[in-house]
Amino acid sequence: MRLRHSLSLAALLSACSVIAACGSTAADVPTPTAAPGAIPLPASTAAGAARLLDWPEFGLDPARSNVSERSTGINASNVAHLQIRSVSLGGTVDSSPIYLHGVTVGGSVHDAIFVTTTYGRTLALDASSGRILWTFTPPGYSRWAGSAQITTASPIADPDRQAIYSASPNGLIHKLSVANGSEQTGWPVSVTREPRHEKLAAALNIEGPDVIATTGGYIGDAPPYQGHVALIPRSGGHLAGVLNTLCANRRSLIVPSSCGSSDSAILSRAGAVVEPGTGRILIDTGNAPWNGRTDFGDSALELTFPGLQIRQAFTPVNQAQLNSSDTDLGSSAPALLGHDRVVLAGKDGIMRVLALSRMNGHPAGSGLHRLGGEVQRLGIPGGGELFSAPAVWQHAGHTTAFVADENGTAAYVLQRGRLGRAWINSNPGTSPVMAGGLLYVYDLSGGGIYVYRPGSPRPIAKLAGRPGHWNSPIVVDGHVIEPEGNGNDHSQSGTLEILSAP
């Protein structure tokens, strides 16, 4: 997770020369194009669909699809005429908001937005007025506010819609009442023994009775820390399970200095990705040692749930080089494509398509953790580093993945188990969102949000806004909601844009 520059064009072309199925490179980014022979993207049917009323977590669902075909009340006709409300916040939201329609807050019914700032304040806002309904400030806030000890974890709503879960930089997960922001009995719960080194970076998730939290590290990779997965019962009070990606033979929270290996951050926006209906989750990791037994740096792991046993793993053949060059495989989480395929990409500018049933080329459950085994490799849109989460649209028998990085945005179609590029442009972006038949991509560099029809690389609108970092929008119930700002600026103020249908 050390800061590094994007790959140069020469380096990227050199990398592509040894990749059998290398896709786009920085050389072909400037002009929006369609890939020769690509299957046209299917038309969305959102116009006549039921209304999308809630956005309860990062990625919309536990699989982190970032896609809904329900109507949002925003379409190609009115998207350029949204009413903009800019709300000043007591902190920077370097993550994503969540949204619940028609919940009771402070004794009245509101359509409510919930956000967590980098220093752990969680706020509830009325979506129509932008008014702050309540603010939760974690105890001890003044000890880390203004420092480099931050969180970029997005909150998540409990399925009962009566509570939300949020993270604070001191390593705690909180359960807060939707009605008034108060901490519920049995909370908070700690998920690290060393919060100054183990960062809560990724979005929280929920599967069944458990909240899923993951840990990473801070910029500079200051050791010691270990990326791990922690399960907390929604009833709270204790940890239900832990998987350490280093010293994996130890099945509880560990003091980082007691493990002989360090790093292996779970740093991606999506964190743990739930495979629907399987009792399994996927994670991937950053730089660290790998031995295929107890240490799993620069690897993708499929875990049983809730047992958190490693069922199978994928690790690139050049893992040692990725580790030594700070080229985290796990800067973007695995994205489920369906049809026994999953794609992941990291800071080396390469997307790797895996067979979900045999991630390293060997049958799952064989206990063989070997290097390599991917089905396909291809370049990410702009040839840079991928920190965003793809949006995956499965419709009419087709799977389309929308991917954005700091140099470009592109659409890929899954055909016969491999990805082919449908279109590409040079517009930068964070995690894309497709909702109500339109694709939304936040411009982290210039600010604002590009809006596309899914089948075209040419935006139909550019919504107003300021620059940011890992922030990404949600589009729900007649609103586009986008936080702005960079958590690494260590600011105690920020802005939230609410753009609403007229």
Buried (B, 14 or more C-beta within 10 A) or exposed (E): BBEEEBBEEEBBBEBBEEBEBBBBBBEBBEEBBBBEEBEEBBEBEBEEBEEBBBBBBBBBBBBBBBBBBBBBBBBBEEBEEBEEBBBEBBBBBBBBBBBBBEBBBEEEEBBBBBBBBBBBBBBBBBBEEBEBBBBBBBEEBEEBBEEBBBBBBBBBBBEEBBBBBBBBBBBBBBBBBBBBBEBBEBBBBBBBBBBBBBBBBBBBBBBEEBBBBBBBBBEEBBBBBBBBBBBBBBBBEEBBBBBBBBBBEBEEBBEBEEBEBBBBBBBBBBBBBBBEEEBBBBBBBBBBBBEBEBBBBBBBBBBBBBEBBBBBBBBBEBBBEBBEBBBBBBBBBBBBBBBEBBBBBBBBBBBBBBBBEBBBBBEBEEEBBBBEBBBBBBBBBBBBBBBBBBBBBBBEEBBBBBBBBBBBBBBBBBBEEBBBBBBBBBBBBBBBBBBBBBBBBBBBEEBBBBBBBBBBBEBBBBBEBBBBBBBBBBBBBBBBBBBBBBBBEBBBEBBBBBBBBE
